[in-house]
Amino acid sequence: MNNFSYHNPTNIVFGKDTISNLPNLIPSDKKIMMIYGGGSIKKNGVYEQVKTALNGRNIIEFSGIEPNPLYETCMEAVKQIKAEKVDFLLPVGGGSVIDGTKFIAAAACYQDGDPWDILTKGGNIIKTALPLGTVLTLPATGTEMNGNSVISRKSSDEKLAFYSPLVYPVFSILDPETIYSLPKNQLRNGIVDAFVHVMEQYATYSVESPLQDRQAEAIVNTLVEVSQRVVTQNNDYQACASFMWSATQALNGLINCGVVQDWATHMIGHELTAFFGLAHAESLAVVMPSLWKHQFDNKQGKLAQLAERVWGINVGSDHAKAEAAIDSTIEFFHSIGMPTSLKDYNVSETDIVKVVDRFEERQTVLGEHSNITYKEVEEILKGCL
């Protein structure tokens, strides 16, 4: 096991009717900006719950954060924050709303140049940020309990990520009932997103970390176990609760303690979203199986372990079990309605040149072995067709 340091400051408030706890979680002297997306929270009752809980508080609203939050939109929120002297942010929504708010929190305090530098520098230049708490309405990204954020820029077709310990939410409210009204494709996306987050931290190579391995396996086993109930019976509280907590656990820093991580699937997937508009989880489901096949020799041991401990495949060589793990993962994605080919999104071999060119231009090197250059990205993407 490798050395590690682990600290997570986010207070999780989990369960039914927990939105009513908001007055106890936000200091009464704060001017709050409530940030949300396209208005679905007004249809499912969450908006009213938040407003009722914060009745009498100094609160303004900012809406319109996109499913892949745009830099341009976030900067409009920053302008309003500065004009109205907001000092606490409350994103109410899924990962995109929370990610956008994290950038807003940092950008509102950034005075040393272009706020886009926060993204290009990976968050390293953030010195301070506004505090934020979250009300999660779509389990997927785990952003409710980490310092990560991903932002897109429409003007340049870019999608970049940053990390800073300064944008960890102070608290996150997780009420499983908030996801009852979500459409099947968003639930599907959330399950796949969480599944792939685990795999980026698991399907690499062994550093003898049996506890972390079994924690990771427990998360994906749970996701698989409840997936059909989640996507077909939206009001199954226990299934939704297990799904919501699994998605949070998938990326709150716990299972990556002391292990080797990959994240190549995410980096390639971000470009598919930036250029072709695939939802984040859709891009991951397309890329990961092809990347696993391309990097098969490097990942065989952990994929064979995945086959045994998650898919129940205990017969055959490690090579055969690893192949079966890939096939079983693809079958799982398909079972909840998730495509795994670029053809399903009308992206052709000619189109992927844009992505390859971007990796060549940036001279990016990916993977746990730092062996994936733009040439390998091209091979992986061709395997996605």
Secondary structure as a PSIPRED ss2 file (coil, helix, strand):
# PSIPRED VFORMAT (PSIPRED V4.0)

   1 M C   1.000  0.000  0.000
   2 N C   1.000  0.000  0.000
   3 N C   1.000  0.000  0.000
   4 F C   1.000  0.000  0.000
   5 S C   1.000  0.000  0.000
   6 Y C   1.000  0.000  0.000
   7 H C   1.000  0.000  0.000
   8 N C   1.000  0.000  0.000
   9 P C   1.000  0.000  0.000
  10 T C   1.000  0.000  0.000
  11 N E   0.000  0.000  1.000
  12 I E   0.000  0.000  1.000
  13 V E   0.000  0.000  1.000
  14 F E   0.000  0.000  1.000
  15 G C   1.000  0.000  0.000
  16 K C   1.000  0.000  0.000
  17 D C   1.000  0.000  0.000
  18 T H   0.000  1.000  0.000
  19 I H   0.000  1.000  0.000
  20 S H   0.000  1.000  0.000
  21 N H   0.000  1.000  0.000
  22 L H   0.000  1.000  0.000
  23 P H   0.000  1.000  0.000
  24 N H   0.000  1.000  0.000
  25 L H   0.000  1.000  0.000
  26 I C   1.000  0.000  0.000
  27 P C   1.000  0.000  0.000
  28 S C   1.000  0.000  0.000
  29 D C   1.000  0.000  0.000
  30 K C   1.000  0.000  0.000
  31 K C   1.000  0.000  0.000
  32 I E   0.000  0.000  1.000
  33 M E   0.000  0.000  1.000
  34 M E   0.000  0.000  1.000
  35 I E   0.000  0.000  1.000
  36 Y C   1.000  0.000  0.000
  37 G C   1.000  0.000  0.000
  38 G C   1.000  0.000  0.000
  39 G C   1.000  0.000  0.000
  40 S H   0.000  1.000  0.000
  41 I H   0.000  1.000  0.000
  42 K H   0.000  1.000  0.000
  43 K H   0.000  1.000  0.000
  44 N C   1.000  0.000  0.000
  45 G C   1.000  0.000  0.000
  46 V H   0.000  1.000  0.000
  47 Y H   0.000  1.000  0.000
  48 E H   0.000  1.000  0.000
  49 Q H   0.000  1.000  0.000
  50 V H   0.000  1.000  0.000
  51 K H   0.000  1.000  0.000
  52 T H   0.000  1.000  0.000
  53 A H   0.000  1.000  0.000
  54 L C   1.000  0.000  0.000
  55 N C   1.000  0.000  0.000
  56 G C   1.000  0.000  0.000
  57 R C   1.000  0.000  0.000
  58 N C   1.000  0.000  0.000
  59 I E   0.000  0.000  1.000
  60 I E   0.000  0.000  1.000
  61 E E   0.000  0.000  1.000
  62 F E   0.000  0.000  1.000
  63 S C   1.000  0.000  0.000
  64 G C   1.000  0.000  0.000
  65 I C   1.000  0.000  0.000
  66 E C   1.000  0.000  0.000
  67 P C   1.000  0.000  0.000
  68 N C   1.000  0.000  0.000
  69 P C   1.000  0.000  0.000
  70 L E   0.000  0.000  1.000
  71 Y H   0.000  1.000  0.000
  72 E H   0.000  1.000  0.000
  73 T H   0.000  1.000  0.000
  74 C H   0.000  1.000  0.000
  75 M H   0.000  1.000  0.000
  76 E H   0.000  1.000  0.000
  77 A H   0.000  1.000  0.000
  78 V H   0.000  1.000  0.000
  79 K H   0.000  1.000  0.000
  80 Q H   0.000  1.000  0.000
  81 I H   0.000  1.000  0.000
  82 K H   0.000  1.000  0.000
  83 A H   0.000  1.000  0.000
  84 E H   0.000  1.000  0.000
  85 K C   1.000  0.000  0.000
  86 V C   1.000  0.000  0.000
  87 D C   1.000  0.000  0.000
  88 F E   0.000  0.000  1.000
  89 L E   0.000  0.000  1.000
  90 L E   0.000  0.000  1.000
  91 P E   0.000  0.000  1.000
  92 V E   0.000  0.000  1.000
  93 G E   0.000  0.000  1.000
  94 G C   1.000  0.000  0.000
  95 G H   0.000  1.000  0.000
  96 S H   0.000  1.000  0.000
  97 V H   0.000  1.000  0.000
  98 I H   0.000  1.000  0.000
  99 D H   0.000  1.000  0.000
 100 G H   0.000  1.000  0.000
 101 T H   0.000  1.000  0.000
 102 K H   0.000  1.000  0.000
 103 F H   0.000  1.000  0.000
 104 I H   0.000  1.000  0.000
 105 A H   0.000  1.000  0.000
 106 A H   0.000  1.000  0.000
 107 A H   0.000  1.000  0.000
 108 A C   1.000  0.000  0.000
 109 C C   1.000  0.000  0.000
 110 Y C   1.000  0.000  0.000
 111 Q C   1.000  0.000  0.000
 112 D C   1.000  0.000  0.000
 113 G C   1.000  0.000  0.000
 114 D C   1.000  0.000  0.000
 115 P C   1.000  0.000  0.000
 116 W C   1.000  0.000  0.000
 117 D H   0.000  1.000  0.000
 118 I H   0.000  1.000  0.000
 119 L H   0.000  1.000  0.000
 120 T H   0.000  1.000  0.000
 121 K C   1.000  0.000  0.000
 122 G C   1.000  0.000  0.000
 123 G C   1.000  0.000  0.000
 124 N C   1.000  0.000  0.000
 125 I C   1.000  0.000  0.000
 126 I C   1.000  0.000  0.000
 127 K C   1.000  0.000  0.000
 128 T C   1.000  0.000  0.000
 129 A C   1.000  0.000  0.000
 130 L C   1.000  0.000  0.000
 131 P C   1.000  0.000  0.000
 132 L E   0.000  0.000  1.000
 133 G C   1.000  0.000  0.000
 134 T E   0.000  0.000  1.000
 135 V E   0.000  0.000  1.000
 136 L E   0.000  0.000  1.000
 137 T C   1.000  0.000  0.000
 138 L C   1.000  0.000  0.000
 139 P C   1.000  0.000  0.000
 140 A C   1.000  0.000  0.000
 141 T C   1.000  0.000  0.000
 142 G C   1.000  0.000  0.000
 143 T H   0.000  1.000  0.000
 144 E H   0.000  1.000  0.000
 145 M H   0.000  1.000  0.000
 146 N C   1.000  0.000  0.000
 147 G C   1.000  0.000  0.000
 148 N E   0.000  0.000  1.000
 149 S E   0.000  0.000  1.000
 150 V E   0.000  0.000  1.000
 151 I E   0.000  0.000  1.000
 152 S E   0.000  0.000  1.000
 153 R E   0.000  0.000  1.000
 154 K H   0.000  1.000  0.000
 155 S H   0.000  1.000  0.000
 156 S H   0.000  1.000  0.000
 157 D C   1.000  0.000  0.000
 158 E E   0.000  0.000  1.000
 159 K E   0.000  0.000  1.000
 160 L E   0.000  0.000  1.000
 161 A E   0.000  0.000  1.000
 162 F E   0.000  0.000  1.000
 163 Y E   0.000  0.000  1.000
 164 S C   1.000  0.000  0.000
 165 P H   0.000  1.000  0.000
 166 L H   0.000  1.000  0.000
 167 V H   0.000  1.000  0.000
 168 Y C   1.000  0.000  0.000
 169 P C   1.000  0.000  0.000
 170 V C   1.000  0.000  0.000
 171 F E   0.000  0.000  1.000
 172 S E   0.000  0.000  1.000
 173 I E   0.000  0.000  1.000
 174 L E   0.000  0.000  1.000
 175 D C   1.000  0.000  0.000
 176 P H   0.000  1.000  0.000
 177 E H   0.000  1.000  0.000
 178 T H   0.000  1.000  0.000
 179 I H   0.000  1.000  0.000
 180 Y C   1.000  0.000  0.000
 181 S C   1.000  0.000  0.000
 182 L C   1.000  0.000  0.000
 183 P C   1.000  0.000  0.000
 184 K H   0.000  1.000  0.000
 185 N H   0.000  1.000  0.000
 186 Q H   0.000  1.000  0.000
 187 L H   0.000  1.000  0.000
 188 R H   0.000  1.000  0.000
 189 N H   0.000  1.000  0.000
 190 G H   0.000  1.000  0.000
 191 I H   0.000  1.000  0.000
 192 V H   0.000  1.000  0.000
 193 D H   0.000  1.000  0.000
 194 A H   0.000  1.000  0.000
 195 F H   0.000  1.000  0.000
 196 V H   0.000  1.000  0.000
 197 H H   0.000  1.000  0.000
 198 V H   0.000  1.000  0.000
 199 M H   0.000  1.000  0.000
 200 E H   0.000  1.000  0.000
 201 Q H   0.000  1.000  0.000
 202 Y H   0.000  1.000  0.000
 203 A C   1.000  0.000  0.000
 204 T C   1.000  0.000  0.000
 205 Y C   1.000  0.000  0.000
 206 S C   1.000  0.000  0.000
 207 V C   1.000  0.000  0.000
 208 E C   1.000  0.000  0.000
 209 S C   1.000  0.000  0.000
 210 P H   0.000  1.000  0.000
 211 L H   0.000  1.000  0.000
 212 Q H   0.000  1.000  0.000
 213 D H   0.000  1.000  0.000
 214 R H   0.000  1.000  0.000
 215 Q H   0.000  1.000  0.000
 216 A H   0.000  1.000  0.000
 217 E H   0.000  1.000  0.000
 218 A H   0.000  1.000  0.000
 219 I H   0.000  1.000  0.000
 220 V H   0.000  1.000  0.000
 221 N H   0.000  1.000  0.000
 222 T H   0.000  1.000  0.000
 223 L H   0.000  1.000  0.000
 224 V H   0.000  1.000  0.000
 225 E H   0.000  1.000  0.000
 226 V H   0.000  1.000  0.000
 227 S H   0.000  1.000  0.000
 228 Q H   0.000  1.000  0.000
 229 R H   0.000  1.000  0.000
 230 V H   0.000  1.000  0.000
 231 V H   0.000  1.000  0.000
 232 T H   0.000  1.000  0.000
 233 Q C   1.000  0.000  0.000
 234 N C   1.000  0.000  0.000
 235 N C   1.000  0.000  0.000
 236 D C   1.000  0.000  0.000
 237 Y H   0.000  1.000  0.000
 238 Q H   0.000  1.000  0.000
 239 A H   0.000  1.000  0.000
 240 C H   0.000  1.000  0.000
 241 A H   0.000  1.000  0.000
 242 S H   0.000  1.000  0.000
 243 F H   0.000  1.000  0.000
 244 M H   0.000  1.000  0.000
 245 W H   0.000  1.000  0.000
 246 S H   0.000  1.000  0.000
 247 A H   0.000  1.000  0.000
 248 T H   0.000  1.000  0.000
 249 Q H   0.000  1.000  0.000
 250 A H   0.000  1.000  0.000
 251 L C   1.000  0.000  0.000
 252 N C   1.000  0.000  0.000
 253 G C   1.000  0.000  0.000
 254 L C   1.000  0.000  0.000
 255 I C   1.000  0.000  0.000
 256 N C   1.000  0.000  0.000
 257 C C   1.000  0.000  0.000
 258 G C   1.000  0.000  0.000
 259 V C   1.000  0.000  0.000
 260 V C   1.000  0.000  0.000
 261 Q C   1.000  0.000  0.000
 262 D C   1.000  0.000  0.000
 263 W C   1.000  0.000  0.000
 264 A H   0.000  1.000  0.000
 265 T H   0.000  1.000  0.000
 266 H H   0.000  1.000  0.000
 267 M H   0.000  1.000  0.000
 268 I H   0.000  1.000  0.000
 269 G H   0.000  1.000  0.000
 270 H H   0.000  1.000  0.000
 271 E H   0.000  1.000  0.000
 272 L H   0.000  1.000  0.000
 273 T H   0.000  1.000  0.000
 274 A H   0.000  1.000  0.000
 275 F H   0.000  1.000  0.000
 276 F H   0.000  1.000  0.000
 277 G C   1.000  0.000  0.000
 278 L C   1.000  0.000  0.000
 279 A C   1.000  0.000  0.000
 280 H H   0.000  1.000  0.000
 281 A H   0.000  1.000  0.000
 282 E H   0.000  1.000  0.000
 283 S H   0.000  1.000  0.000
 284 L H   0.000  1.000  0.000
 285 A H   0.000  1.000  0.000
 286 V H   0.000  1.000  0.000
 287 V H   0.000  1.000  0.000
 288 M H   0.000  1.000  0.000
 289 P H   0.000  1.000  0.000
 290 S H   0.000  1.000  0.000
 291 L H   0.000  1.000  0.000
 292 W H   0.000  1.000  0.000
 293 K H   0.000  1.000  0.000
 294 H H   0.000  1.000  0.000
 295 Q C   1.000  0.000  0.000
 296 F H   0.000  1.000  0.000
 297 D H   0.000  1.000  0.000
 298 N H   0.000  1.000  0.000
 299 K H   0.000  1.000  0.000
 300 Q H   0.000  1.000  0.000
 301 G H   0.000  1.000  0.000
 302 K H   0.000  1.000  0.000
 303 L H   0.000  1.000  0.000
 304 A H   0.000  1.000  0.000
 305 Q H   0.000  1.000  0.000
 306 L H   0.000  1.000  0.000
 307 A H   0.000  1.000  0.000
 308 E H   0.000  1.000  0.000
 309 R H   0.000  1.000  0.000
 310 V C   1.000  0.000  0.000
 311 W C   1.000  0.000  0.000
 312 G C   1.000  0.000  0.000
 313 I C   1.000  0.000  0.000
 314 N C   1.000  0.000  0.000
 315 V C   1.000  0.000  0.000
 316 G C   1.000  0.000  0.000
 317 S C   1.000  0.000  0.000
 318 D H   0.000  1.000  0.000
 319 H H   0.000  1.000  0.000
 320 A H   0.000  1.000  0.000
 321 K H   0.000  1.000  0.000
 322 A H   0.000  1.000  0.000
 323 E H   0.000  1.000  0.000
 324 A H   0.000  1.000  0.000
 325 A H   0.000  1.000  0.000
 326 I H   0.000  1.000  0.000
 327 D H   0.000  1.000  0.000
 328 S H   0.000  1.000  0.000
 329 T H   0.000  1.000  0.000
 330 I H   0.000  1.000  0.000
 331 E H   0.000  1.000  0.000
 332 F H   0.000  1.000  0.000
 333 F H   0.000  1.000  0.000
 334 H H   0.000  1.000  0.000
 335 S H   0.000  1.000  0.000
 336 I C   1.000  0.000  0.000
 337 G C   1.000  0.000  0.000
 338 M C   1.000  0.000  0.000
 339 P C   1.000  0.000  0.000
 340 T C   1.000  0.000  0.000
 341 S C   1.000  0.000  0.000
 342 L H   0.000  1.000  0.000
 343 K H   0.000  1.000  0.000
 344 D H   0.000  1.000  0.000
 345 Y H   0.000  1.000  0.000
 346 N C   1.000  0.000  0.000
 347 V C   1.000  0.000  0.000
 348 S C   1.000  0.000  0.000
 349 E C   1.000  0.000  0.000
 350 T C   1.000  0.000  0.000
 351 D C   1.000  0.000  0.000
 352 I C   1.000  0.000  0.000
 353 V H   0.000  1.000  0.000
 354 K H   0.000  1.000  0.000
 355 V H   0.000  1.000  0.000
 356 V H   0.000  1.000  0.000
 357 D H   0.000  1.000  0.000
 358 R H   0.000  1.000  0.000
 359 F H   0.000  1.000  0.000
 360 E H   0.000  1.000  0.000
 361 E H   0.000  1.000  0.000
 362 R H   0.000  1.000  0.000
 363 Q C   1.000  0.000  0.000
 364 T C   1.000  0.000  0.000
 365 V C   1.000  0.000  0.000
 366 L E   0.000  0.000  1.000
 367 G C   1.000  0.000  0.000
 368 E C   1.000  0.000  0.000
 369 H C   1.000  0.000  0.000
 370 S C   1.000  0.000  0.000
 371 N C   1.000  0.000  0.000
 372 I E   0.000  0.000  1.000
 373 T C   1.000  0.000  0.000
 374 Y H   0.000  1.000  0.000
 375 K H   0.000  1.000  0.000
 376 E H   0.000  1.000  0.000
 377 V H   0.000  1.000  0.000
 378 E H   0.000  1.000  0.000
 379 E H   0.000  1.000  0.000
 380 I H   0.000  1.000  0.000
 381 L H   0.000  1.000  0.000
 382 K H   0.000  1.000  0.000
 383 G C   1.000  0.000  0.000
 384 C C   1.000  0.000  0.000
 385 L C   1.000  0.000  0.000
